[in-house]
Amino acid sequence: MAAHKRLHDGFEQDPDQPEKKRMERSVSFSTVIREAMVMKQVQSVFLVLEPLLRRVVQEEIQAGLVRSPRYIERSSPETPPAAERPALRLAFLNPPMLPIFTGSKIEDVNGEPLQVILVDADTGSPRGALPQFMRVELVPLFGDFPPDGREEWTAGEFARGVVKERAGKRPLLTGDVGLTMRDGRAVVNDLQFTDNSSWVRCRKFRIGARVVPGSYEGARVAEAMTEAFNVRDHRGELYRKHYPPALTDDVWRLEKIGKEGAFHRKLRQNGVETVQEFVRMLTVRPEMLRAMMGDGMTDRMWEVTTSHARTCDAGDKVYAYAGQHGATVYVNSLCQLVRLEFAGVECAAQQLTRAQKAYVHQLYVEAFEQRHSLQEVEPLPAAMLLHASSSSSSLPMLQNAAPVTPPPLPATPLWFQGNQELDLQIVDELSGGQGNFGFHMFQSNFG
């Protein structure tokens, strides 16, 4: 009976019950793991979102407070007043001459020393002397100062725009960087950059001027600055061409003539070392000069070089060369004929006879040959002076001369004798009869 009961109880017991319990225990454990992982991920998200949420909330609260009338009323008395606009400012009288090279003296566009002046901030008109002297400091500035192209800035912004020299280098701006302003004006006699501008971000500098702090007891004076410019290494200046070239410039300053190059050596061997001498020969003996350059100079190169040379300013000096029979020719510093006189009377070129033309040309060539010993005379009035035309083979002369008859020559000049096939004619080189006349040689038979 007891055995049967135990057997019956055994049959009544659910055979799947232990397995079910094991499954329940297994499911509960996996759920815990998943929940733990989810919680960890949620916490990670919260850690990322928390700073963002805090910032958004803070910004919204701040914006709400700013818009609040109470906040405005409470904060207004504490807001510092706006800075007063300066009534005076410094300014450069003239901009600097460009280009600027390291180690080279900086001058203004007129070739004069830079000047810093005191002007009215509103009108820009110069102001007179102040009750006390003012110390002015010149500093290098970044070329892109001020930011956003503004025309006004604070003293602090100006100070942050000053360029510091590179490590191990000399001060970037040297010379008369400290000035004393008297009568509202200070002259910069010596100023140069010691480094080029290629290493700064904007690749340009400015020159700034400011009042030395503590040297002036009055109201703030606004700073001055030049336009932005490149500062090149001085080695580039050694080979730089000049536009226009000067009379005393070395001849290699002309286009297509390189320093110590083949053309430079040829010219130097023939005594042509300056631009003045080059233009003199170009005016009187162009064929000789062209042959001197050799075949290495093409016609195109010749045109470029001579066009550049003709831009040279002859200046206002005039030289006289007197020949026999009362004839006098006047030339400028480039041996360009500017005036002709017979017996003290100015003559027009078209009034000369053939023999007289030859004689005048002889005098002109003699003046060229004696160019180093010509006698300088008083500059001619502007109305009486005619500069040479662009044609290198012409000898321009005045056309406003009185219609006089040149005195006859006693005899044919020696230069003209034995050259009966040479005929010098006057050619009007300007259309419309405006009269830049010149001598040209032609072959003809006198019958």
Secondary structure by P-SEA (a helix, b strand, c coil): caaaaaaaaaaacccaaaaaaaaaaaaaaaaaaaaaaaaaaaaaaaaaaaaaaaaaaaaaaaaaaaacaaaaaaaccccccccccccccccccccccccccccccccccccccbbbbbbccccccccccccbbbbbbbbbbbccccccccccccaaaaaaaccccccccccccccccbbbbccccccccbbbbccccccccccbbbbbbbcccccccccbbbbbbccbbbbccccccccccccccccccccccccccccccaaaaaaaaaccccaaaaaaaaaccaaaaaaaacccccaaaaaaaaaaaaccccccbbbbbbbccbbbbbbcccccccccccccbbbbcccccaaaaaaaaaaaaaaaaacccccccccccccccccccccccccccccccccccccccccccccccccccbbbbbbbcccccccbbbbbbbbbbcc
